[in-house]
Amino acid sequence: MYKGENTYYWFDRFYYIHLGANFTTDYNVCGNTHYTYKVTLYPEGDGDSRIEEINTKAIIEYVGMFGGELRNVDNSGVWQFSKELWVQTSDEATGVTGSIIDGTNADDGKSNTLAKKDVDRFKKCFEKNKDHSSITSVTDANYKWYLPSHWEQISIWITNESFDAKLSGIYWSSSSAWWANFTNGTADNENNNGIITANIRCTQEL
């Protein structure tokens, strides 16, 4: 609850408390180990990605720990992503036509989108960001929305059945010409004379 000029306002927040060695980079837990956590909840959590207002969550759904850098944890041979991935609950655009884009990679949608921000399918997500014309780095605080990479899109397919607003049809990724068909579960980068038409749902990392 917080107080306005003449009114008290109520709002809900989601708190995400991750198990592991710390809350930001290591989510591994050991068997037969007792963990004790001291947790402080703040009603005003600006800047803390683990605390999000409910009206934000109303437009995005949780995919899983499939965002951020794919890291070899402590050189142990165990690879994991470093951030949460969230996807829109509705299409940003439908029937967007495009062709193969060089210079993009399979796992980093945020970098792909920034590098190709003037291309229509990338622009649809990039221009959702506040002050998008001033964003020059993937670490910019305003850079939240982007077109998911091929690997991120596959993770969305894996969890799609759990969503309230399921994806159905063909969707662009930000990796070359890769797309995924959420109706039958196929993914490919084949194209019809270099042209593909697909839908768009943007993603965020938290």
N, C-alpha and C positions, 0 to 999 in steps of 0.2 A: 504494500500500500504506500502511496505517496500523496502529498498534499499539494494541490494547485492553489491558485489565488483564493478561491472561495469554496473549493470542493475537494473531497478526498476521492482518490481514484484507486480502484483495485485492478491488479493485473496478475497474470500467471507467468511463471518462468519455469523452464526445464533446466535441471542441473544434471550434468553428466560427470560422474566420478569414475574414472577408469582405474581398474586394478593394474598392478605392475610396480616396477621399481620407482617410477615417477609418473606424473600426470601428462607429460608432454612428448617424450620420445621412446620410452620403454614400457610396453604393456605386458611383458612376460611375467608369469607367476610360476613358482616352483611347487611341486607336490610336497605334501607333508610339512608345509611351512605355515606358520601363523603370522598373519599380517595385521598390524594395528594402524588405522588411519585416523588422523585428526582432521576433521573437515569443518570449515567455517563457511556459512552461507551468507552472502551479502545481498540485500535487496536491490542495490544498484550495482550492476556488474559490467559496466561499460568497459570494453576492451578485453573481456575475458571470453574466449570463444567457447568455453564450456557452459556459459550461461546465455541463453537466447530467449527473447520474448516470444510468447506463444503466437503472436500475430506473424512473426517471421516463419515459424514452423508450419503455419497454416498453408504456406505456398510451396514448401519443399518437404521431401520425404527422405528419411535416412536410408542410405544404401549399405554402409558398413565402412570398415577401415580399409578403403580402397583409394584414398586420395593422397596427394603429396608424393614425396620421393619414395621409390622402391629401394630399400636399403638392405644390405647384408648385415644383420644385427651383430655387432661386436665381432665381425669376421667369423661368425659361427657356422656359416652356411645356411642359416635360416633367414629367408628374405621376407620382408613385410613392408607394407605401406605405412607412412608416418602420420596421415591425417584422415579424419572422417570425410566421407563423400556424401553429398546431398543432391537430390535431383528435383527439378520442378514437378509440380502436380498437374500441370497442363502444358500443352505444346506451346512453345514460343512462336513457331511458324510451321506451316504445312506446305508441301509441294514446292520446296526450294530446289531449284535446279543448279547443278554445278558439275565440275570436272575434276580430274586428278590434280592434286596440289603437291608439288615437290617441297622438300625441306621441312617436313613434319615427321614426328616420331610416334611410336605406338603407345607410349606410356605417359606422356606429359601434355595433357590437354591445355593446361594453363599457358605453357610456353608456346604451344602451337597457335592458340587463339591470339595471343599478343603479337606474334610474328606475322600473322595473316589477317590482322584486324580489319583490313579494308576489303577483304573478300566477303561477299554477301552472307554466306552461311556462318562465318566466324563473327561478322559484324552484328548479327542478330543477338548474340550473347554478349559480346564485348560492350556494346552500347547500352546494356542494362546497368552497367556500373556507374556509380556517381562520379562526375567529373572525368568521364572516360577519355576525353581528349588530352588530359594531362597525365595519363598513366603511361609510364615508360619502362616499368619493371614489374616482374611477377610478385615482388615483395611489397608493392605499393598497397597501402592500407585500404584504398578504395577498390582494389582489384579483387572482386569476389566471383562474378559470373563468368563462365567460359564454356566453350563447346567441349564435351568430354573426349578424351582420347579413345582409341580402339579398345585398349585394355580396360579403361574405366567403363566404357559402354558395355563390355562383356560382364563386368561386375553388376551393372544395373540389370542386365538380362537375368543374372542368377537370382537376384532378389525381387524381380518384377512381380512375381505372384503374391508377394506379401504386401504390395502397395495398395492403398485405397484407390489411387488413380493410376491404373496400369497403362503401360505403353502398348500400343497396338499399331502395327504397320512398320514401314521402313524408316530408320532414323540415321541421320548423318553422325559420324564421329569427326574429330578434327585431324585424324591420321590419314594423310594422302586421300585416297578415294574410298576408304573403308566405310562400310555401312553395316547395320544389323537389322534383320527383319524380326521384330518382336512378335509377329504372328506365328511364325513357324520355327524360330530359333536359329536361323542361319545367319552367317556373317561372311562377307566377302568384299573384295575390291575389284571384282569384275565390273565392267561397265558396257553400256550400249553406245558404241562409237564415241566413247570418252565422256558421255553425258549421263548423269544420274539425277533423279528427282527423289527427294526424301524429306522427312519432317525433322524438326529440331526440338530437343529439350535441353536446356542449359543446366549446368551443375555448379556447385560451390564446394570448396574445402572448408572445414571448420576444425 
